[in-house]
Amino acid sequence: MILQLKRALLAMLIVLLTVVTGCDNSKEVNQAIQAGEAYKNVEYTVSYHEDIFSEQSVIERNKLIKPYLTEEYYAKAELNRYTTMPFNIVQKQQLSLEPENIAFEPLNQPTEDTYDLHYTLDFVLLDQDGNEVKRVPSKGLLTMMKVDGKWLVQADEPDWKVSAELSQ
C-alpha cells in the first residue's frame, strides 16, 4: 500500500513538474515571438525617399535596428549590409514598404537561451498616398537568443530569392 502511494505521489509530482515547465516554455516562446515580431516590423517598415542610401539614412537605420539584435549578429548584419536590405527593395520599387500578416511557428523547444522561429509575412509596397501597389508573400527563419533576460535576434535567414526579385 505504501509503495502504491509513493508511486502515485511520484506520478503526480512528474505531471505537476511537466505542467509548470510547459507554462514556463510557453511564456518564453511568447516572449521570443513578440521580440521577433517587433524586429520584423521595424526591419520592414521603410518609407521611400530619393536619398534612401545617404550616410545619415543608413546610420539612422542601423541605430533603429541595433536594439533588436545580439551584438554578434548586429556586427555581421552591419558589415554585410543586411540592415539596409529593405532599402534595396524600396529604392528599386520607388515605393514604401510595410510588413503585414506576420506569423511565427516555433520549430523546437527553447533551450535556456535560444529558440528558432519560422516566420511568414507579406511585403506590402505602398505608393506615396499609402495605397497598396503590390503584395508579395515571404518567409524565413529567425534564431532568437536570450541575452540579459531579453530575447534578441541571433540570426535571420529571410527568403533571399524574394528579396532579390523585388530588388532587381
Secondary structure, DSSP 8 states (H G I E B T S, - for coil): -HHHHHHHHHHHHHHHHHHHHHHHHHHHHHHHHHHHHHHHHHHT-B---TTTTSHHHHHHHHHHHGGGB-HHHHHHHHHTTGGGHHHHHHHHHTSEEEEEEEEEEE-S---SSEEEEEEEEEEEEE-TTS-EEEEEEEEEEEEEEEETTEEEEEEEEE-HHHHHHHH-
